Amino acid sequence: MKVLFIYPNINAQVGFNYGLAFISAVLKKHGHTTRLLNLNEKLYKLPSDEEIVKYIRDYAPGLIGMSVVTPQYPTALRTARLIKKNFPDTPLIIGGVHPTLVPDEVMKEDCFDYACTGEGEEAVLELVTKKERGEDTSAILNIWSRTNGGIKQNSVRSFVDLSKLPMKDYELFDLQHMINKEDGWVRLMGSRGCPFRCSYCFNHKIVDRYKDDLSATDVGYIRRHCLEDVLDEIKYLLRTYRDIKTFIFDDDIFTFDKKFLRAFCTEYPKLTEVPFVVNGHVRAFDEERAKMLKEGGCSIIKFGLESGSERIRRDVLHRPMSNEEIVRAFEAAHKFGLHTSAFVMIGLPYETREDILATIELLSRIRPGRFRWAIFFPFPRTDAYEMSLKGGYINFEKMRELKNFTEASCLDFGPEHNLFISKLQKTFPWYVNTHSENSPGNIYSFLTRAVEDMPPDKWEETKDKILPVDRELSLCLNKAGCKHYSFRYNDFTAVRSDWGDGKGE
C-alpha cells in the first residue's frame, strides 16, 4: 500500500518526527511505500490547498497519516478537512502526543477515521495490513476507529520492543536537505521514556494510560536501543550524508544510565571526531559523568531548569531539585570543559514576578553558555493543565490560535502581568545581563527600565525593533571586550559572547 504522511510543522523550528520515521521504516520493511508532505516554511515553500490536493491525487495513497502535538493540531485539522472534502474515501489517521492525550476530542471531528494513541509502529502496520486484505479494522489495539455505530475505543498494547524495530527512515524527511538547512546538525535518539513525572510533560499521562489499559504497575516505558544499534546508526549517517557537523541526541535524559554512558563514551571516539550534544538532568549528572562526556566527544550538555523558583519547581512543576543541585551540575560541566545550555519557562500558573526574577538570578549565577526560554503551554490533561484550569488561567481562544511555545502565552494573568510576560519574552537576555558586574549591567538595566515603562501601545510599536537593537549593542560590547548574552539564531535563544560559534539547538 502507498501511505502518505503529513507533518504540519508550520511556524516552528525545523523538526524531525521520530514517530513518523519509525512507522515509515516498519512499513517499508513489510513492502509498503511511503512519502512525506513536510509542512515547514523553513524547509520548503508552503503548498496551497490546490497544490496539496494535486499532490495527493497524483500519489493516490491508500492511507494518509498525521502526527501532531497540540499547537500543530489546528493546522492538522484544517488540512484533514481539506483532504476529506476532496478524497472522502481515503482513510485518514492522526497520531502523536495530542491524539494520545485527547483521542475523544479528536474523534469528534468526522474528518478523522482513526486516532492512534500511544506508539504507532505495530498498530499502523496492522492497520495497513488489514486494509490491504479487506479485513475489519475496528479492533486494532492503540487505535480508536470510526464505525457505523460510532467510535470504537480500543485499549493500548504493550510498548514496542526497540530491538525489533528497523532503523528509522531518515530519507523520509529528505535528511540531506535538513542537514544543509540546519548547518550540519543531525538529530537521533537512543532511548524512549523518562523516569520523572514533571507536571507539564505528557510522559506521565502516557504511562498512566498504559498502566490503566494493561492493568500493570510497571509497563516498561523506559527503554534503550542497544549500544551496537546506536553506533551502527551513527556509522550509517556518516556514510550516507554529507557535511555532518554535530549529532544531537534527543533522549529525554542521556546521562541517566551510567553504564550505557560509559560504554558509549568509550566507543564513540573510535567512530568519529564529530561532536555530540545530549540532554542531562541535574540529579543524573556529576563530575564522573562530565568527565566521561568530555572524553567521549560531547560538546554541549543541556539541562531543563524550567524555573529558578524552588516553590514553582516543587509545587507547580513537580521538579523538586534544589538550586544548589543545579549550581553543582553546572559547575561539574564547566570543570571538565563542557559547554552548557539551560532551558527555562515563563508564564507558568501561580508564577509571580518574584518567581520570574528568581529564574533570571539563577541563570546569572550558573552562567550557561547559552539559554533558551519558552512560554509555558498546558498540554491537555496533564497535571499542569489541570492546575491552570483550576486556577482559571487558560484562555481557550488564545490556545487555539497558538502555533508554537515561543510567540505568546495562552494563559491570562491580568493586564499588568500579561504585558510583563510579553516584554520579557522579547528581552529575556537583557534581564540576565542586568546582573553583570561590569559596565554592560548598567546599560541593560537602563534598557529594561525603559521597556518596563512603556505602555501597551508603545510596546506594540517597539517590540519588533528589539532584535536589531540587540545586534548593534552586542557588536559594540564585543569590540569593548565586555561579556554579555545576546540573541542568536532566533528570538528565544541567548548565547554568551565568549561562548564561541555553537549552533543554537
C-alpha distance (Angstrom), angle and dihedral (degrees) to the residues before:
residue distance angle dihedral
M1 . . .
K2 3.78 . .
V3 3.81 112.1 .
L4 3.79 125.7 -168.4
F5 3.79 120.2 -157.5
I6 3.79 121.3 -160.6
Y7 3.80 120.6 -161.3
P8 3.85 109.5 -167.9
N9 3.80 97.3 -160.2
I10 3.80 99.1 151.1
N11 3.83 123.6 157.9
A12 3.79 90.2 10.3
Q13 3.77 140.4 99.1
V14 3.77 120.2 -75.3
G15 3.78 102.7 -81.6
F16 3.79 138.7 -165.7
N17 3.81 112.5 -150.2
Y18 3.79 108.2 -147.5
G19 3.78 93.9 -169.2
L20 3.80 93.9 57.5
A21 3.81 91.8 43.0
F22 3.80 92.3 53.6
I23 3.81 94.6 43.5
S24 3.80 89.9 49.7
A25 3.81 90.9 50.7
V26 3.81 91.4 50.8
L27 3.80 92.2 48.4
K28 3.80 93.0 48.1
K29 3.80 90.4 49.1
H30 3.81 87.5 59.0
G31 3.79 94.6 49.0
H32 3.78 102.4 -94.1
T33 3.81 127.4 131.0
T34 3.80 123.9 -127.0
R35 3.78 138.7 -172.1
L36 3.79 134.1 179.5
L37 3.79 130.7 -139.5
N38 3.80 99.8 -159.8
L39 3.79 108.8 -164.4
N40 3.79 103.8 -159.7
E41 3.77 121.4 126.6
K42 3.81 92.5 -152.1
L43 3.80 90.0 62.6
Y44 3.79 104.0 32.9
K45 3.77 141.6 2.6
L46 3.78 106.0 -88.3
P47 3.81 111.3 -109.3
S48 3.78 122.2 -123.0
D49 3.79 120.8 -120.5
E50 3.78 88.7 -101.0
E51 3.80 91.5 52.3
I52 3.81 91.7 49.7
V53 3.79 90.8 51.4
K54 3.81 91.7 48.3
Y55 3.81 91.9 48.0
I56 3.80 91.5 53.2
R57 3.79 93.0 44.1
D58 3.81 91.5 51.6
Y59 3.81 94.3 47.0
A60 3.83 94.9 40.0
P61 3.82 97.9 -160.2
G62 3.78 122.2 -162.7
L63 3.81 90.4 -143.6
I64 3.80 134.6 20.2
G65 3.81 120.0 -155.9
M66 3.80 134.8 -172.8
S67 3.81 132.6 -169.1
V68 3.80 119.3 -158.4
V69 3.76 147.3 167.2
T70 3.80 117.0 -147.8
P71 3.85 100.0 -88.4
Q72 3.82 89.0 51.8
Y73 3.79 93.3 52.1
P74 3.85 98.8 87.1
T75 3.82 90.3 56.1
A76 3.80 90.3 45.1
L77 3.80 91.4 50.5
R78 3.79 93.7 49.2
T79 3.80 90.6 48.0
A80 3.81 91.9 46.8
R81 3.80 91.5 52.8
L82 3.80 89.5 50.8
I83 3.80 90.7 50.7
K84 3.78 95.7 46.3
K85 3.81 91.1 48.6
N86 3.80 91.8 54.4
F87 3.82 100.0 31.1
P88 3.81 106.4 29.9
D89 3.80 93.4 163.9
T90 3.81 96.8 51.7
P91 3.83 109.8 95.9
L92 3.79 115.7 -125.8
I93 3.81 125.3 -156.9
I94 3.79 126.6 -173.1
G95 3.80 124.5 -162.3
G96 3.77 141.7 159.3
V97 3.77 133.6 86.5
H98 3.80 98.1 -40.6
P99 3.82 98.1 53.0
T100 3.80 89.4 42.6
L101 3.80 90.9 56.6
V102 3.82 98.2 39.8
P103 3.82 110.3 17.8
D104 3.80 90.4 150.9
E105 3.80 91.6 58.5
V106 3.81 92.7 46.1
M107 3.79 94.4 49.4
K108 3.80 91.1 54.6
E109 3.80 84.2 77.4
D110 3.79 107.9 82.2
C111 3.81 92.2 -152.3
F112 3.81 88.8 77.7
D113 3.80 117.1 75.2
Y114 3.80 94.6 -178.5
A115 3.81 139.1 17.6
C116 3.79 120.1 -158.3
T117 3.80 113.8 -145.9
G118 3.78 117.0 -163.3
E119 3.79 123.5 -12.0
G120 3.78 115.0 1.3
E121 3.80 109.2 -166.2
E122 3.81 97.5 97.0
A123 3.80 96.0 28.6
V124 3.81 96.5 53.8
L125 3.80 91.5 45.0
E126 3.79 89.4 53.2
L127 3.81 90.6 47.8
V128 3.81 93.0 51.1
T129 3.81 92.1 45.3
K130 3.78 93.3 50.9
K131 3.79 92.1 44.5
E132 3.79 90.6 54.7
R133 3.79 91.4 48.9
G134 3.79 93.5 46.4
E135 3.81 91.1 -119.4
D136 3.79 128.8 147.9
T137 3.83 112.4 -82.0
S138 3.78 100.1 -174.8
A139 3.82 98.5 97.9
I140 3.82 103.3 49.0
L141 3.80 112.6 135.9
N142 3.83 114.4 -117.0
I143 3.81 91.1 23.0
W144 3.78 130.0 96.8
S145 3.81 109.2 -153.4
R146 3.76 134.0 -158.1
T147 3.80 109.9 -129.6
N148 3.78 135.0 174.8
G149 3.77 88.2 -97.8
G150 3.80 96.6 49.0
I151 3.81 131.8 -89.7
K152 3.81 122.6 -13.8
Q153 3.81 107.7 -148.4
N154 3.78 108.2 -156.4
S155 3.79 124.6 -169.6
V156 3.79 123.8 -122.0
R157 3.79 127.8 -95.1
S158 3.80 124.4 -133.2
F159 3.79 117.0 -70.4
V160 3.78 113.2 -84.2
D161 3.80 119.9 -95.4
L162 3.81 102.5 -116.5
S163 3.80 92.1 -153.0
K164 3.81 89.3 65.7
L165 3.80 95.2 54.4
P166 3.81 122.7 96.4
M167 3.77 117.4 -126.2
K168 3.80 110.8 -75.9
D169 3.81 116.6 -91.1
Y170 3.80 102.5 -106.2
E171 3.77 93.5 171.5
L172 3.81 90.6 62.9
F173 3.80 85.6 74.1
D174 3.83 95.5 44.9
L175 3.79 87.3 -116.2
Q176 3.81 97.4 -168.3
H177 3.79 89.3 59.0
M178 3.81 90.1 50.0
I179 3.81 91.2 48.0
N180 3.79 90.2 53.2
K181 3.80 92.0 48.1
E182 3.81 93.1 45.7
D183 3.80 95.8 49.1
G184 3.78 94.4 -110.8
W185 3.80 100.2 -46.7
V186 3.81 116.0 139.0
R187 3.79 126.6 -169.2
L188 3.78 126.2 -143.4
M189 3.79 137.7 159.0
G190 3.79 130.0 -145.1
S191 3.79 101.1 -177.2
R192 3.79 145.1 23.4
G193 3.75 130.1 -138.6
C194 3.79 139.4 32.1
P195 3.83 129.5 -122.6
F196 3.80 93.9 -143.3
R197 3.81 129.7 82.9
C198 3.79 104.8 -145.7
S199 3.79 110.0 180.0
Y200 3.81 95.8 -129.6
C201 3.81 96.4 48.8
F202 3.79 124.7 90.3
N203 3.81 92.7 -142.3
H204 3.80 94.5 88.3
K205 3.80 92.9 49.8
I206 3.80 91.7 50.5
V207 3.81 90.1 51.6
D208 3.81 91.0 48.1
R209 3.80 90.5 52.1
Y210 3.80 91.7 52.7
K211 3.81 92.1 45.8
D212 3.80 91.2 52.1
D213 3.80 95.9 45.6
L214 3.80 95.3 42.8
S215 3.83 95.5 38.0
A216 3.79 89.2 -131.1
T217 3.78 135.7 132.1
D218 3.81 94.5 -152.4
V219 3.80 115.1 37.0
G220 3.80 97.2 173.0
Y221 3.79 95.6 -113.9
I222 3.81 95.7 157.3
R223 3.79 108.3 73.3
R224 3.77 135.6 156.8
H225 3.77 135.2 -156.3
C226 3.78 109.4 -121.1
L227 3.80 117.1 -98.8
E228 3.80 92.7 -110.7
D229 3.81 92.1 55.8
V230 3.81 92.5 48.3
L231 3.80 91.7 50.2
D232 3.81 91.9 45.5
E233 3.80 89.3 53.2
I234 3.79 91.0 52.5
K235 3.81 90.2 49.2
Y236 3.80 89.8 51.2
L237 3.79 92.7 50.8
L238 3.80 93.2 48.3
R239 3.80 91.1 47.3
T240 3.81 96.1 45.8
Y241 3.81 106.7 37.8
R242 3.79 134.7 52.5
D243 3.79 132.8 -130.8
I244 3.81 99.0 15.6
K245 3.81 106.7 170.8
T246 3.81 103.9 168.6
F247 3.80 138.8 9.7
I248 3.80 118.0 -140.4
F249 3.80 116.4 -156.8
D250 3.80 109.3 -152.1
D251 3.81 94.8 -167.7
D252 3.80 108.0 136.5
I253 3.82 91.3 -122.5
F254 3.79 114.4 6.2
T255 3.82 92.2 177.4
F256 3.81 96.7 54.6
D257 3.82 98.0 92.8
K258 3.81 104.2 55.8
K259 3.81 94.0 -174.4
F260 3.81 92.1 55.0
L261 3.80 90.9 42.8
R262 3.79 91.9 54.7
A263 3.80 92.6 48.4
F264 3.80 93.2 46.1
C265 3.80 94.0 48.2
T266 3.80 89.4 50.3
E267 3.81 95.5 51.1
Y268 3.81 102.4 34.6
P269 3.84 97.1 71.3
K270 3.80 88.7 54.7
L271 3.83 88.8 63.3
T272 3.76 104.9 43.9
E273 3.78 148.4 -19.0
V274 3.82 91.4 -130.0
P275 3.83 105.8 122.8
F276 3.78 122.5 -125.5
V277 3.81 137.1 -148.8
V278 3.81 127.0 -144.4
N279 3.79 142.0 -176.5
G280 3.79 116.5 -119.0
H281 3.78 137.1 -177.9
V282 3.78 122.4 -137.8
R283 3.82 89.7 -128.1
A284 3.79 91.1 51.7
F285 3.79 97.3 46.8
D286 3.78 135.6 80.2
E287 3.79 141.0 144.4
E288 3.80 91.9 -77.2
R289 3.80 91.4 56.4
A290 3.80 91.4 43.1
K291 3.80 90.4 54.4
M292 3.82 91.6 48.3
L293 3.79 92.2 50.8
K294 3.79 94.9 46.8
E295 3.80 92.9 49.0
G296 3.81 90.3 44.0
G297 3.80 94.7 57.7
C298 3.81 102.6 -96.4
S299 3.79 113.9 153.1
I300 3.81 103.0 179.8
I301 3.78 135.1 24.5
K302 3.79 117.8 -163.7
F303 3.80 124.8 -152.5
G304 3.78 128.8 -168.7
L305 3.80 107.0 -137.6
E306 3.81 95.6 159.2
S307 3.82 93.9 -178.4
G308 3.78 139.5 15.7
S309 3.79 89.9 -145.4
E310 3.79 111.8 95.0
R311 3.82 88.6 -159.1
I312 3.79 92.6 56.6
R313 3.80 93.0 44.1
R314 3.80 92.1 48.9
D315 3.81 103.6 38.0
V316 3.81 103.2 28.0
L317 3.80 107.4 24.4
H318 3.82 99.3 30.9
R319 3.80 90.9 -131.7
P320 3.82 102.2 127.7
M321 3.81 98.9 -178.8
S322 3.79 115.5 128.5
N323 3.78 128.5 -121.3
E324 3.81 88.2 -114.8
E325 3.82 90.5 57.5
I326 3.80 88.6 52.0
V327 3.80 92.2 49.4
R328 3.82 91.7 49.6
A329 3.81 92.0 50.8
F330 3.80 92.3 52.8
E331 3.79 91.3 45.0
A332 3.82 89.8 53.2
A333 3.80 91.9 50.3
H334 3.80 93.3 47.3
K335 3.82 92.3 46.3
F336 3.80 90.0 62.9
G337 3.79 95.8 41.0
L338 3.80 99.5 -103.7
H339 3.76 117.0 149.5
T340 3.78 111.7 -127.4
S341 3.77 134.1 -144.6
A342 3.80 125.1 -166.7
F343 3.79 128.4 -159.0
V344 3.79 121.5 -155.2
M345 3.79 137.1 172.1
I346 3.78 131.9 -145.7
G347 3.78 130.8 -169.4
L348 3.81 94.6 51.4
P349 3.81 122.8 164.2
Y350 3.82 112.4 -93.4
E351 3.80 89.7 10.4
T352 3.79 116.5 142.5
R353 3.76 131.1 -160.1
E354 3.81 87.7 -102.9
D355 3.82 90.2 56.6
I356 3.80 90.6 52.8
L357 3.79 91.2 48.7
A358 3.82 87.7 52.4
T359 3.82 88.0 56.8
I360 3.79 90.5 51.4
E361 3.80 91.5 48.0
L362 3.81 92.4 49.6
L363 3.81 91.3 51.6
S364 3.79 90.6 50.8
R365 3.81 89.3 50.1
I366 3.82 98.9 49.8
R367 3.84 94.0 38.8
P368 3.81 99.3 -153.4
G369 3.78 118.2 -162.7
R370 3.76 86.5 -115.8
F371 3.75 140.0 -11.1
R372 3.76 136.2 -157.0
W373 3.75 129.3 -156.0
A374 3.76 133.6 -159.4
I375 3.76 133.9 -175.2
F376 3.78 111.5 -112.9
F377 3.80 114.3 -100.7
P378 3.83 119.4 -167.1
F379 3.80 108.2 -134.4
P380 3.82 106.5 -147.2
R381 3.81 116.2 -91.2
T382 3.78 95.6 3.9
D383 3.80 116.2 129.0
A384 3.80 91.2 -106.4
Y385 3.81 89.5 52.1
E386 3.80 90.2 54.0
M387 3.82 90.2 48.3
S388 3.79 90.5 50.8
L389 3.78 91.3 47.1
K390 3.80 93.1 48.4
G391 3.79 90.9 48.6
G392 3.80 91.7 51.9
Y393 3.80 92.9 -120.5
I394 3.81 103.2 126.4
N395 3.79 119.2 99.9
F396 3.81 100.8 -164.5
E397 3.80 94.3 -166.8
K398 3.80 90.5 56.2
M399 3.81 89.9 44.4
R400 3.80 91.9 56.7
E401 3.80 91.2 50.2
L402 3.82 97.4 50.6
K403 3.80 117.0 102.1
N404 3.83 99.3 -178.4
F405 3.80 144.4 5.4
T406 3.79 98.3 -100.8
E407 3.79 109.9 56.2
A408 3.82 104.3 63.4
S409 3.79 145.9 -24.6
C410 3.79 125.4 -97.2
L411 3.80 89.8 -157.5
D412 3.79 123.6 90.6
F413 3.81 117.9 -141.8
G414 3.78 98.4 165.1
P415 3.82 127.6 -80.8
E416 3.81 97.4 -74.2
H417 3.81 97.9 49.8
N418 3.82 92.4 38.2
L419 3.80 88.1 57.6
F420 3.80 91.7 47.2
I421 3.82 91.0 52.6
S422 3.81 90.4 49.3
K423 3.80 91.6 50.9
L424 3.78 94.4 44.4
Q425 3.80 92.2 49.9
K426 3.81 88.8 59.4
T427 3.83 98.1 40.2
F428 3.81 106.0 29.7
P429 3.85 97.8 131.9
W430 3.78 90.0 51.0
Y431 3.80 89.8 61.7
V432 3.80 91.7 49.9
N433 3.80 89.3 49.0
T434 3.80 91.1 56.7
H435 3.81 86.3 75.2
S436 3.80 91.8 60.2
E437 3.80 112.1 122.4
N438 3.79 94.3 -143.0
S439 3.80 135.0 59.6
P440 3.84 97.7 -65.4
G441 3.80 88.9 66.4
N442 3.80 91.0 64.4
I443 3.80 92.1 46.3
Y444 3.79 93.6 51.4
S445 3.80 92.5 43.8
F446 3.79 88.0 57.3
L447 3.82 91.3 48.5
T448 3.80 95.4 48.2
R449 3.80 91.6 48.1
A450 3.79 89.4 51.5
V451 3.81 90.7 50.4
E452 3.79 93.1 47.7
D453 3.81 91.6 50.6
M454 3.81 91.8 56.2
P455 3.81 116.1 107.1
P456 3.83 116.1 -133.0
D457 3.81 96.0 -94.5
K458 3.80 93.0 49.7
W459 3.82 90.4 47.3
E460 3.81 91.2 53.2
E461 3.81 88.8 54.7
T462 3.81 92.9 46.8
K463 3.81 108.5 38.5
D464 3.81 96.6 82.7
K465 3.81 89.8 54.3
I466 3.81 94.1 60.2
L467 3.81 97.0 88.8
P468 3.84 95.7 52.3
V469 3.81 90.4 47.4
D470 3.80 90.4 48.8
R471 3.81 92.6 50.6
E472 3.79 93.7 49.6
L473 3.80 93.5 46.5
S474 3.80 91.9 46.6
L475 3.81 91.5 54.0
C476 3.80 90.5 53.4
L477 3.80 93.0 47.7
N478 3.79 91.8 47.9
K479 3.80 90.4 54.4
A480 3.80 88.9 50.9
G481 3.81 91.6 49.2
C482 3.80 93.7 -118.4
K483 3.80 115.4 151.6
H484 3.77 115.2 -132.2
Y485 3.81 144.6 137.1
S486 3.78 121.2 -100.4
F487 3.78 136.7 173.8
R488 3.78 115.5 -86.6
Y489 3.82 134.4 175.2
N490 3.84 93.9 -3.1
D491 3.79 141.9 -2.6
F492 3.82 96.0 -84.2
T493 3.81 102.6 51.7
A494 3.80 126.7 77.5
V495 3.80 124.1 -168.7
R496 3.78 128.1 -163.9
S497 3.78 112.2 -114.8
D498 3.82 93.7 -125.4
W499 3.80 94.1 46.1
G500 3.79 99.5 93.2
D501 3.77 131.1 -130.7
G502 3.78 104.8 -47.6
K503 3.77 120.5 151.1
G504 3.78 117.9 -99.0
E505 3.78 99.6 -117.7
